[in-house]
Amino acid sequence: MPLIEIKSEISPDTAGAVEEVLLEGSAVNWSVLEDAIAKRAWVVGIFPDEAGARAAWAELHGKISASEPELRVLADADWRDSYKAHFKAWQFGRLHWVPVWEREKFQLPAGDAVLWLDPGLAFGTGNHETTRLCVERLVEFDTEFAAKGGNRKTARVIDAGCGSGILSLSAALLGFSDVTGFDNDPEAVRISGENAALNEMVGRVKFFAGNLVGGLKGQSADLVLANIQADVLMRFARELTGAVAPGGELVLSGILAGELDQVRAAFAAVTPGWRETFRVMGEWSCLALARTL
């Protein structure tokens, strides 16, 4: 069935801020595309009809600065192809995140693992800085965990607010056997399941619908990942930290760089003695909190 694409150019300097507007508004029909080489960026929406596209634009345009939008009719193949110029394979450590259309030609190095991604199936493809920060810390945690003699078969990983399941599935690819991902949006849980199926990983991650209170109640994990947004992270600081096992770690992302100090202070109040590290990528940041024994 033909779809309507609405596309408007934005300043690349504002791409992070526009992403934050989309995250806060749960605007799943919209995404931000960036061309780092040409230094250009666009906000793009896909809708079932022109009326819906124009109505959504009217709502979004009042929140961002953007050029006059262009509308065009997309067949399904056109929709998927429109992402190919912007969605590229990337790697950190021994993990690779690769678009599914590169499956036939991609050569996986020995000992590495790959997660196939399809923009047509997911809210996110891992290209955003918040996800990259989180998965980079996940890979580093895995290396440190193995060096300390940790057992991936018995370790627990929780992905709180799993979105499209990228973090959960990446943890499973690293070899963690007990991985759980949950989200308060049932559609996100469904998409996570589709991404698991795309990678022939059905059953390797337990996905379910739940909020941060119910999803974390009574849990104890070696690694808790939460790529959400700063205000939600701070509101549920006790629930998130309470799910970290002794010696475990909590990784927080979805935090604008300008919000980092506020988030650090909020979590310092409930994690006395925990070791803190953080990283900034562009306009975004990630905070890792290691619980001492």
N, C-alpha and C positions, 0 to 999 in steps of 0.2 A: 504494500500500500504506500503511495507517495506520501512523503512527509514535507513539512515546511521548515527550512533553515532560515533563521534570522541572525545576521552577523553584523557586528559593529566594531570598528577599530577603536582601541583605547591606547593611551600612552603606556609604553612598557614599564615606566616607572610606577604606574598605579596598578599593575597586574596583581600584586599581592593584596592590595587593599580591596580590589574588586573580588578576588577569591574569598576574602573574609566576608564581604557582603553576601556572597552566594552561600557560604557555609552557615552564616547566621540565619539566613532566610530559608534554609533547606531547599534551595532552588536546584533540584536535581535535573531539570531540563536544560540548565545552563552550564557552560564550562568556559574556562579561559584557555586560549591557545596562544603560545608564544613562539616566535622565531628568534632565537638568540643571535643568530648570525646577522640577520637583517635588522635586528633590534626593533621588531614590531610585535604588536599583541592585539588580540581580538577577544571579544566576548561573543560566544556563539550559543544559540538555543535551537533545539529541535522540537517541533510541535506537530500534532496530528492535523492541524488546519490553520489557515491564515488568521482567522479571528482569534484563536487562542494565542498565536504568536504575537499578534499586535497588542493584545490585552496584557500579556506577560511583559512585553517590552515597555508598555506604558508604566507598569508598576516598577520595573527595574530602573528605567531611565531617570526616575526621580532620585535615585540613590547613588548613581555613578555619573562620571563625566565621560561621554562617548560620542562618536560621530553619528551622523544619520545612518540608520541601519539599512542593510540590503536584504531583501527576501528572495528566496528561490525555492522551487519545488525540487525535492530530492526523491529519487527512487532509493530503495534500501541500499543498493550497491553504492550509489553516489554518497549516501550518508556515511557509510563506513570508509569510503575512499577519501572523504574530506579530512579525515583524521590522520591519514598515512603520512602526510607531509610534516606533521607536527609531533607524532608519537614515535619515538625512536627507542631502540634497545638501550638498556643501561645495565651497569654491573657495579657491585660492591663486594669485595672479597670473593668468595666462591659462589655467590648467588648472582643470577642473571634474570632480568625482567625483560621479556622479549614479546613484541607484537605477534599475534598468532599467524599473520600472513607471512612471517619470515621463517616459519617452522621448517619448511623444506630445505632452505639454504643455510640455516644457522648451524654453526659447528660448535658444539659444547665441549670446552676443554675437559680433559680427564679429571675426575674428582670434583667437578663443579656441578651445580644444579640449576635448573631453569624453571621459571614460572611464566607460562604463556598467558598473555593478556589480550583481551578484545574490547576496545572502547565501546563497541555496541552492546556489551553485556554489563558494563560496570559503571558505578558512580565515579570511580577513580581508576587510574591506570598506574599509579605509583609515581607519575612524573612530577607531582607537586612536592615542593620542598618539605612540607610537614610529613608526608609519607616517607620521603627519602631520609630525612633526619631520623625517623623512627626505625626504619629497616637497617640503616647503617649502624645504629646503636645495637640493634638485635644481632647483627653479624658479629660485632665486637664482643658482645656479651657471650655469644656462642664460643668464640675463640678463647676468651678468658675462662669460661666455665669448663671447657675441655682441658685447658692447661692446669686447672686446679683438681683435675680428676673427677669432675662431675659426670654423672650418668644421664645422658639424654633420654634414655628409655624410661627412667623413673621421674625425671624432672617435669614439673607442671608449668605450662605457659597459658596465660589468659589474655585475650585481646578484647578489651572493654570498649564497646562502640566500634564493632568490626567493619562497618561500612561495606566495602566490596570484598572483604576477606583477604586482602593482600598480605597483611601482617601475619595473620594466622597461618595462611598457607605457606608463607616464607619460613615461618618457624618449623612447620612440619617438614619442609624440604631440607632444612638443616639437620634433621634427624630427631627432633623432639617428638616423642610419641604421644604425650598427654597434652593436647592443645585444645583449648576451648575459645570460641568466639561468640560474642552476643551483641545485639543491637536492639534499641527500642523501636526500630522501624522494621516491621516484618518484611518489607520489600528489600531492605538491605540484606536480611538473612537469606531471602530467596536468591538474590544476586550472588551472594557468597557461595551458595550451593552450586550455582551455575558455573562459577569460576573453578570450584573444586572439580566439577565434572569435566570441564574443558581441559584440566590438567590430569585427569584420571586419578583424582585424589579423594573421591567420595568416601566418607567414613574416616578419613585420617584426621579431620578436625570436627569437633562437635559444635555445630552452630545452633543457636536458639535465640528466640526473641525475649528480651528482658531489659530492665533498666539497671542503672548503676547500684541501686540499693539491693534489689532482688538478685541480680546477676552475681554480685560479689559477696553476698551474705554467707558466712560460714566457710569461705574459700581461703585457701592458703597455697600460693604459687611461688615458684622460684623466680618467675619473671611475669610482671603485669605490664601490658602495653596499653596506653590510652591516648589515641590521636583524636582528640575531640575539639574543644576550644577552651580558651583560658577561663572564662567565667564558670563554665560547667566543671572544669577540673577543680577549681578552688572551692566551689560549692560542695563537692563530694570528696574533699581531701581525706577525710577520716575513713570513708568507705574504701577508697583506693589504696591508702597506705595500710589499712587493716587487712587487706588481702595478700600482702607480701609476707612470705615465709621468712624466718630468721636466715640471714645470709643472702636473701633474695634481692631483687631490684625492681623498681618502678620506673618506667620510661614514659614521660609525658610530652606530647607534641600537640600541634594545633595552636601554638602560642606565638603571637606576634612578638618580634624582637623588643618592641617598646613595652610589652606587658611582662617580660621575663622577670624583672625584679619584683614585681607585685606577686607573681606566682611563686617565686622562690621564697618570699617572706611568708606567704600563706602556708606553704608546706613545711617550712622550717619550724613553724609553731607546733606542728603535730608530728615531726620526725626528729626529735632531739638526738644527736649523736649519729645520725645517718650521714653517709658520705655523699656529697653532691658534686656533679659535673654537669656542664651545659655546653651547648654548641649553637651557633647562629649560622643560618644559611639565607642570604638575601634579607628579606623582611621577616623571616620566621626563625623560631628557635625551638630547641628541644632540651628538656631537663631530665636528668637521670639521678635517681635517689637510691643508693645502696643501703639496705638495712644491715646493721652490724649484728653479730651473733649475740 
